[in-house]
Amino acid sequence: MTIAVSGEEDLMAARHAVRSASMASGFPLSDQTRIVTAATELARNAYIHDGGGTVTIQEVRRPGGKGLRISVAGPGNLGRRRPHE
């Protein structure tokens, strides 16, 4: 799932999507909070410093269980380096 971030409402949509994905993956509440906070801050940085960007959420299956890969990329300086993961 990829969410375009170009405003405050998009930041909230990304936050809710990351929360839902972390819950569906079975993370404990404390880990959900950490995941959501980190992803939201990265998305906010892309919005503020790059004028927008995308948040991509992918479920990852590993031998020990499920996980998430959350990438945030922006078109400006953040995007020129590499997506934040």
SULBELTA-V997892 format. One line per field, one symbol per residue. ss: DSSP state (a for helix, b for strand, c for the rest). phi: phi as a letter, one per 40 degrees, with the letter a starting at -180 (. if undefined). burial: 1 if it has 16 or more other ideal C-beta (glycine too) atoms within 10 Angstrom, else 0. A space follows every 50 residues. Layout:
ss->???
phi->???
burial->???
This chain:
ss->cbbbbccaaaaaaaaaaaaaaaaaccccaaaaaaaaaaaaaaaaaaaaaa ccbbbbbbbbbbccbbbbbbbbbbccaaaaaccbc
phi->.bbcbbadccccccdccccccccccgccdccdcccccccccccccccccb giibbbbbcbbbdcicabbbbbbbccdccccadcb
burial->00101000011011101110110010100001001100110111011001 01111010000000000101111100011000110
